[in-house]
Amino acid sequence: MELEFNVRNTEVTEQQRALASKKLRRLAKYFNEVHEARLNVTQEKHRTIVEAFIRGKDFEIAASSETPDWSVSLQEVVEKLEEQARRHKQRLTSRKRPRGKAESEESIQLDVVERESVRRGEPAVVETRHVPVVPMTVEEAALQLEGSKEDFIVFREATSDRINVLYRRRNRTYGLVSPDF
């Protein structure tokens, strides 16, 4: 992780830079890819303000701390960032469904039809899959679709109990199909 320092009204020694890099490298275990890491250090009268911002492939976290001592401010910032990173990672992993199929879990049969057979007027099923239908909100479905390689997700909307399909469009935006029965 490449760390960028922005310093105002103070000096940051090589030891302090190394310490900050070492502490912020601990956060790399929570995420796949870090694009940007920035640390702002400002000295104002008797206080040191340390602000950190980390942006990666699927996350952005930021924190700040203000204490008289630089190392205490840095430690507080790292703890805040680590807590945010832990919560974000837990939020992403807790949405994964369990390995075994639950008895109460509902699924829909999905048939993939060959394109040429539809044109001939005789649809031929090429593949059949059972897609689990899990209750969640549209925002949760979008987060799960964003983290997967699939082009769509079938879910039961938690508020209305209706089955919806959220799909990824060619321009990388999302579309929602909400059928009326």
C-alpha positions, -999 to +999 in steps of 0.1 A: +000+000+000+015+033-011+009+060+016+008+097+008+016+122+035+003+158+037+019+177+065+011+212+078+030+233+104+051+204+115+078+179+104+072+141+101+104+121+106+113+089+087+106+069+119+071+084+121+065+077+084+076+041+089+054+037+120+024+051+101+030+028+072+034-002+094+002+006+113-019+013+082-006-019+065-026-039+091-057-027+073-048-044+040-059-078+054-095-066+053-097-057+016-087-070-018-071-039-034-062-005-020-061+023-046-053+053-024-041+059+012-036+094+025-025+107+059-029+144+068-010+156+098-016+191+111+000+208+141-021+237+157-009+252+189-008+224+214-027+198+194-019+174+166-046+165+142-042+133+122-067+125+094-066+093+073-085+083+041-083+049+024-100+041-008-100+007-024-118-014-050-151-018-030-148+006-001-139+040+013-131+047+049-119+078+067-111+088+103-095+116+123-082+122+157-070+152+177-047+149+207-016+166+220+007+138+209+013+126+173+016+089+181-016+089+202-035+106+174-021+081+149-030+051+171-066+064+175-070+069+138-058+034+130-081+019+156-111+038+141-101+028+106-097-008+116-131-008+132-147+006+101-129-019+079-139-048+102-176-037+101-175-033+063-159-067+057-184-083+081-213-067+063-201-081+030-194-116+043-225-120+064-246-117+033-233-149+019-257-177+022-247-208+043-232-238+026-261-262+032-295-256+017-319-245+044-353-262+045-372-230+045-351-214+017-371-208-014-357-211-048-368-205-084-360-228-113-341-209-140-340-223-176-315-210-201-328-213-236-307-214-268-311-182-288-313-199-322-340-223-311-362-194-300-359-179-335-370-212-350-400-212-328-390-244-308-373-232-276-346-257-264-334-256-228-297-256-226-292-253-188-314-255-157-304-239-124-322-233-091-317-198-079-322-191-042-347-163-034-336-145-002-354-117+015-335-084+012-338-048+003-330-034-031-298-017-017-287-050-002-293-068-035-272-041-053-243-046-029-244-083-033-247-081-071-217-056-071-196-081-052-205-111-075-197-121-111-233-128-118-253-105-141-285-107-121-299-115-086-334-128-078-346-117-043-378-113-023-381-076-013-382-075+025-409-048+028-434-059+002-426-096+000-426-095-038-401-113-060-378-089-079-349-092-102-320-068-102-297-070-132-265-055-145-268-036-177-241-033-204-232+002-193-225-011-157-257+004-142-284-017-127-320-023-137-349-036-116-376-059-127-406-058-103-435-079-118-471-072-110-492-104-105 
